[in-house]
Amino acid sequence: MNTLALYFHIPFCQNKKCDYCSFVSYCNKDDEKKTYIDALMKEIAMRGEEIGSKYKISSIYFGGGTPSMLDEGVFTNIMIQIKKYFRLLNNCEITIEVNPDSVTEDKLREYLLIGINRLSIGVQTLNDDLLKVIGRQHTAKQAKAVVDLAKKVGFKNISIDMMIGLPYQTIADAKRMAKFVVKSKVQHVSCYSLIVEDGTPIAEKLKAGVIDLPSEDDTVEMYNLCLETFEKAGLMRYEVSNFAVPDYESKHNMTYWEMGEYLAFGLAGHSYMNDTRFANTSDFAKYVESINNDTLPIVSVEKLSLKKRKEEAVMLGLRTREGIDIEAFDYKFGGHILRDKQKEIDFLHLHGFITIKNGHICVSHNAYYVLNSIILKLV
């Protein structure tokens, strides 16, 4: 039986969105939470009746927004509904994103009790001034306390989110954060470089000259420092921005990078099944109305061509430690990548940008800084 990953979007934030965030989310909409959760529960039933018997669920991910701001008991009801309509693998990975300013000990105990077995804690930086600059609502003290609390409650699979390339961030800031991750003895860390999205407050401030970003060289140095610090501590890079203790790699994210099938629920959820990408509406009122009218809220459908799937397989595969499995790639897409891209592969191999070993094409350990250029040569 095929496996499927499930994603649930919780589009609510506490008081304000982070200044770099371009995701669909809302602040100060407490009166809309019940309406949304009721619609989400109905969407689970609709999808479950349609395909629930055809798949086993390998991972579940609650993202946002800020899932941890929902009241106690809400996720208990959601998990009951999921288990009613879908069959979970015994080792199903179930992740919830939490923010230090909205999660409590009681909530953490509830999550563990209902089967959530992985936490993703949004720390980002331990510099309180930087946290204010990027619009985060928590403090470094709160972040440290939540990591300790999660371990005390009994979570054995904890991931920390951190960011580099933030306005005014120094290499010393990144070093301090990396050392905290290692000292915390968490199982996973996601180290993301700031991406400035059009329309976000950070983009507007940059345009107006109100804030400045570190140089590209400094951001690369921050990344290399984190890479060295994490790998020395046993947190091995398995994707360009993700590091884990062996056997604690994110199953859910690996589904995306390996082009596995995933189904998203809620506002603006993007899914990929049967070589087809489809998306839910990002309009709150239309989402609720559609569900209440017993209609799935899908607003776009794209059947991926063979060429597009090959390109995505190259792009996603090269981001990971495992790289591109040559035999599997050729079998899946009916070609011969070593022959079809011989000139490009020879060039990249000769100059040390890629390695070819054990039947895999991988980006060389120190060549991730030109990953996009490598991808462009092979798509």
C-alpha positions in Angstrom: 0.0 0.0 0.0 1.3 3.5 -0.9 2.2 5.9 1.9 1.0 9.5 2.2 2.2 12.5 4.2 -0.5 14.9 5.6 0.0 18.6 6.2 -2.4 20.8 8.2 -2.3 24.6 8.0 -3.2 26.6 11.1 -3.4 30.1 9.8 -3.4 32.1 13.1 -0.7 34.1 14.8 -0.7 35.7 18.3 -0.6 39.5 17.9 1.4 40.1 14.7 3.0 38.2 11.9 6.8 38.0 11.8 8.2 40.7 9.5 9.7 38.2 7.1 6.7 35.9 6.8 4.8 35.6 3.5 2.6 32.6 4.6 -1.2 32.9 4.7 -1.9 33.7 8.3 -4.0 36.1 10.4 -3.6 37.9 13.7 -6.2 38.8 16.3 -8.9 36.6 14.7 -9.9 34.6 17.8 -13.5 34.7 16.8 -12.7 32.9 13.6 -10.8 30.0 15.1 -13.8 27.8 15.8 -15.2 28.4 12.3 -11.9 27.4 10.8 -11.4 24.3 12.9 -14.9 23.1 12.2 -14.2 23.5 8.5 -10.9 21.7 8.8 -12.5 18.8 10.6 -15.1 18.5 7.8 -12.3 18.6 5.2 -10.6 15.7 7.0 -13.8 13.7 6.7 -14.3 14.6 3.1 -10.8 13.6 2.1 -10.9 10.5 4.4 -14.0 9.2 2.8 -12.5 9.7 -0.7 -9.0 8.2 -0.2 -8.5 7.2 3.4 -8.5 3.5 2.6 -6.0 3.8 -0.2 -3.0 5.0 1.8 -1.1 4.5 5.0 0.0 7.7 6.7 3.8 8.1 7.1 3.9 11.5 8.6 1.7 14.4 9.8 2.8 18.0 10.1 0.9 20.8 11.8 2.3 24.1 10.5 1.3 27.7 10.3 0.9 30.4 11.4 1.4 29.4 15.0 -0.3 26.0 15.8 0.7 26.3 19.5 -1.6 29.3 20.0 -4.7 27.1 19.7 -6.4 26.3 22.9 -5.9 23.1 24.8 -8.1 20.3 23.5 -8.2 21.4 19.9 -5.4 19.1 18.7 -6.9 16.2 20.7 -10.1 16.6 18.6 -8.1 17.0 15.3 -6.1 13.8 16.0 -9.2 11.8 16.8 -10.7 13.0 13.5 -7.5 12.1 11.6 -7.4 8.6 13.1 -11.1 8.1 12.4 -10.5 8.5 8.6 -6.9 7.6 8.0 -4.6 4.7 8.9 -1.3 5.7 10.5 1.8 3.6 10.2 3.1 2.4 13.6 6.2 4.7 13.3 4.2 7.7 11.9 6.1 10.9 12.6 3.8 13.6 13.9 5.2 17.1 14.2 3.8 20.4 15.5 5.4 23.8 15.2 5.5 25.8 18.4 6.5 29.3 19.4 8.1 30.0 22.8 5.5 32.7 23.7 2.4 30.6 23.1 3.2 27.0 24.2 2.7 25.9 27.8 3.5 22.8 29.8 -0.1 21.7 29.7 -0.2 22.0 25.9 3.1 20.0 25.5 1.7 17.3 27.7 -1.5 17.1 25.6 0.6 16.9 22.4 2.6 14.0 23.7 -0.5 12.2 25.1 -2.3 12.3 21.7 0.6 10.9 19.8 2.5 14.0 18.6 6.1 12.8 18.8 8.1 15.6 17.3 8.4 19.3 18.1 9.7 22.1 15.9 10.5 25.1 18.0 10.8 28.5 16.4 13.8 30.1 18.1 15.5 31.8 15.1 18.1 33.7 17.2 19.1 34.3 20.8 19.7 38.0 20.2 16.7 39.9 21.7 17.4 43.0 19.6 17.4 40.9 16.5 14.2 39.2 17.5 12.5 42.6 17.7 13.9 43.6 14.4 12.3 40.6 12.6 9.1 41.0 14.5 9.3 37.9 16.7 7.2 38.0 19.9 9.3 35.9 22.2 12.6 36.5 24.0 15.8 34.4 24.1 15.0 33.5 27.7 11.6 32.1 26.7 13.1 30.1 23.9 15.7 28.5 26.2 13.0 27.7 28.7 10.7 26.0 26.2 13.5 23.7 24.9 14.2 22.6 28.5 10.4 22.2 29.2 9.9 20.1 26.1 12.7 17.7 27.3 11.3 17.7 30.8 7.8 16.8 29.5 9.3 13.8 27.6 9.8 14.8 24.0 12.6 12.7 22.5 12.5 14.3 19.0 13.0 18.1 19.1 13.9 20.3 16.2 15.1 24.0 16.6 14.6 26.5 13.8 17.3 29.1 13.5 18.0 31.8 10.9 21.1 33.4 9.4 21.5 36.5 7.2 19.1 38.6 9.4 19.4 42.4 9.5 22.4 43.5 11.6 23.2 39.8 12.5 26.8 39.2 13.2 28.9 36.1 12.9 29.2 36.1 16.7 25.3 36.0 16.9 25.2 33.0 14.6 28.0 31.3 16.6 26.2 31.8 19.9 23.0 30.3 18.4 24.8 27.3 17.0 26.5 26.6 20.3 23.1 26.8 22.1 21.7 24.2 19.6 24.6 21.9 20.4 24.4 22.4 24.1 20.7 21.7 24.1 21.3 18.2 22.7 18.3 18.4 20.4 18.0 15.9 17.6 17.4 18.2 14.7 18.1 21.8 13.6 16.8 23.7 10.5 19.2 26.5 9.7 17.5 28.8 7.1 19.0 31.9 5.4 16.6 34.8 5.4 14.6 35.1 2.1 13.2 38.5 1.5 9.7 38.1 0.1 8.0 40.9 -1.7 5.3 42.6 0.3 6.6 41.7 3.7 7.6 44.4 6.2 11.2 43.4 6.0 11.2 44.0 2.2 9.6 47.4 2.6 12.1 48.4 5.3 15.0 47.3 3.1 13.6 49.2 0.2 13.3 52.3 2.3 16.8 51.9 3.7 15.6 51.6 7.2 17.5 48.3 7.8 20.6 46.6 6.3 21.4 43.0 5.7 24.8 41.3 6.3 27.0 40.9 3.3 26.7 37.7 1.3 30.2 36.7 2.4 29.3 37.1 6.0 26.1 35.0 5.5 28.1 32.3 3.9 30.5 32.4 6.8 27.6 32.1 9.2 26.4 29.0 7.4 29.8 27.4 7.3 30.3 28.1 11.0 27.0 26.4 11.7 27.8 23.5 9.5 31.1 22.9 11.2 29.7 23.3 14.7 26.7 21.0 14.1 28.6 18.2 12.3 31.3 18.2 15.0 28.5 17.6 17.5 26.9 14.8 15.4 24.2 16.8 13.8 24.9 15.8 10.2 23.7 17.8 7.2 21.2 15.7 5.2 19.7 18.6 3.2 21.2 22.0 2.5 19.4 23.7 5.5 18.7 20.7 7.7 20.9 18.8 10.2 20.1 15.8 12.3 21.4 13.1 14.6 21.4 9.9 12.5 17.8 8.4 12.3 16.2 11.7 13.3 16.0 13.2 9.8 12.5 14.7 9.2 10.4 12.0 7.5 7.9 14.6 6.5 10.3 16.9 4.8 12.0 14.0 3.1 8.7 13.2 1.5 8.8 16.6 -0.2 12.5 16.3 -1.3 12.0 12.7 -2.6 8.8 13.8 -4.5 6.7 11.5 -2.5 2.9 12.1 -2.2 1.5 14.5 0.3 -1.9 15.9 1.0 -2.5 19.3 2.6 -5.5 20.4 4.5 -6.7 23.9 5.3 -6.2 27.4 3.9 -3.7 27.6 1.1 -2.7 24.0 1.4 -0.6 22.7 -1.5 -0.7 18.9 -2.3 1.1 16.5 -4.7 -0.5 13.2 -5.7 -0.6 11.1 -8.9 2.0 13.4 -10.5 -0.4 16.3 -10.0 0.0 19.4 -7.9 -3.2 21.1 -6.5 -3.9 23.9 -4.1 -6.6 25.0 -1.7 -7.9 28.6 -1.8 -6.0 31.1 0.3 -9.2 33.1 0.8 -10.6 32.5 4.4 -14.2 33.1 3.6 -14.1 31.1 0.4 -12.4 28.2 2.1 -15.1 28.0 4.8 -17.9 28.5 2.3 -16.6 25.8 0.0 -16.3 23.2 2.8 -19.8 24.1 4.2 -21.2 23.5 0.7 -19.6 20.0 0.7 -17.1 21.0 -2.0 -13.3 20.7 -1.7 -11.7 24.2 -1.8 -9.3 23.5 -4.7 -8.5 26.5 -6.9 -5.6 25.2 -9.0 -4.6 21.9 -10.5 -1.4 21.2 -12.5 -0.5 17.9 -14.0 3.3 17.8 -14.1 4.8 16.8 -17.5 7.6 14.3 -17.6 10.1 17.1 -18.2 8.9 19.1 -15.2 9.0 16.1 -12.9 12.6 15.3 -14.1 13.6 18.9 -13.4 12.1 18.8 -9.9 13.7 15.5 -9.1 17.1 16.9 -10.0 16.5 20.2 -8.1 15.2 18.4 -4.9 17.6 15.5 -5.1 20.7 17.6 -5.2 19.6 19.5 -2.1 19.9 16.3 -0.1 22.9 14.3 1.2 21.8 11.2 -0.8 21.7 13.2 -4.0 20.3 11.6 -7.2 20.0 7.8 -7.3 21.1 7.3 -10.9 19.5 3.9 -11.4 16.2 4.9 -9.8 16.2 8.2 -11.7 16.8 6.5 -15.1 14.1 3.9 -14.3 11.5 6.4 -13.3 12.1 8.9 -16.1 13.2 6.5 -18.9 16.5 8.1 -19.7 20.2 7.9 -18.9 21.2 10.9 -16.9 25.0 10.2 -17.1 24.8 10.0 -20.9 22.1 12.6 -21.4 24.0 15.2 -19.3 27.5 13.9 -19.9 29.1 17.2 -20.8 27.7 19.0 -17.8 28.4 16.2 -15.4 32.0 15.9 -16.6 32.5 19.6 -16.1 31.0 19.6 -12.6 32.9 16.5 -11.6 36.2 17.8 -13.0 35.9 21.0 -11.0 34.9 19.3 -7.8 31.4 20.5 -7.6 29.8 17.1 -7.6 30.8 13.5 -6.7 29.6 10.3 -8.2 29.8 7.4 -5.8 27.7 4.3 -4.9 25.4 5.1 -7.9 24.5 8.6 -6.7 25.2 12.1 -8.0 25.8 14.3 -5.0 26.8 17.9 -4.5 30.3 18.0 -3.0 30.5 18.9 0.7 31.9 22.3 0.2 30.0 23.2 -3.0 26.5 23.9 -1.6 27.2 27.7 -1.8 26.8 27.3 -5.6 23.9 24.8 -5.4 21.6 26.8 -7.7 24.2 27.0 -10.4 24.8 23.3 -10.2 21.1 22.6 -10.5 20.8 24.8 -13.5 23.4 22.9 -15.3 21.7 19.5 -14.8 18.0 20.4 -15.4 
